[in-house]
């Protein structure tokens, strides 16, 4: 191989991700996970269509412009492109180095929310930066998963052998949980708790500490529910929403009626009745009910398959990185997969009456800029992890090239 050919060959292997979409040169293996990228783009595109369908009636009532939420969602999608372009260029060792700093910045923002935050429907969860409102709880999920991945790498032996190493991240979690409950936002606390438990289990924590943590979490959840009247009402309405269908059970009964109207193949895209201001939060927390009404059982099964594929792809990526001794990347991929999977289960479980309402969005589908941006950053990190993994696998081949 000539010298110029070798230079081109190595250049292509090093920068194959940025030029992969536009390059016409045949490749034996892509340097990015095309199936994951395709699944996420499909979810984002489908989410845009469903937000358009579910939000027009409410937007007309609130603003007089039926496309109000649609235009805002388009702006969020443009932000997704910018975020993906930036995150994609960050090498994974940078995330590991910056994980404590990211955690401290988000912690400061959680404190700031309590003093200068914007309140919506009785909850103070947003920081306003000009026309943009950021829900800091969404950033907290991402920052905490990154922090946990870095901590598990730094203190792996300590976690496996000593209780001190196990309970240090629990102390950080409790601080985050306290600030989130002040907003109040129990849903995000539950997501962080499940992510923490899952990652500590995968890191090989002692079973005694593990069960103590789970038992303490269950007791704390029960206490939090019993000491807050609105949380108790949610639990009671979840158990029997038809007992008070025009009061505490109104939202769930309307959601169940939407699923009932959907039957096998749905009423057709755009033909939902419940979205016409009968079902509150139809384009955000309960958008899956509108999907069920318009696309039916077959439609929601297809959406569930794609969502499950993304979650399992993250878990699989974590396993592949673990085989290559890329511990930080492995734990981070595992954490994102657990977070994505659990949040999906809670959102759908709440809309079908299997779980109490927690106010968590459906990833990539529900309306909401903060959730969409943070989920985009998380999936882009997965793509970057997979890119670096494939690049490392390709390096021995490039090093084997001789003049």
Secondary structure, DSSP 8 states (H G I E B T S, - for coil): --HHHHHHHHHHHHSHHHHTTT--S--SS-SS-HHHHHHHHHHHHHHHHHHHHHHHHHHHHHHS-TTHHHHHHHHHHHHHHHHHHHHHTS-HHHHHHHHHHHHHHHHHHHHHHHHH-EEETTEEEEEEETTEEEEHHHHHHHHHHHHHHHHHHHTHHHHHH-HHHHHHHHHHHHHHHHHHHTTT-HHHHHHHHHHHHHHHHHTT--HHHHHHHHHHHHHHHHHHHHT-HHHHHHHHHHH-GGGGTTTTTHHHHHHHHHHHHHTTT-S-TT--STTTTTSTTTTTTTHHHHHHHHHHHHHHHHHHHHHHHHHHHHHHHHHHHHHTT-HHHHHHHHHHHHHHHHHHHHHHHHHTTSS-------TTTSS-HHHHHHHHHHHHHHHHHHHHHHHHHHHHHHHT---
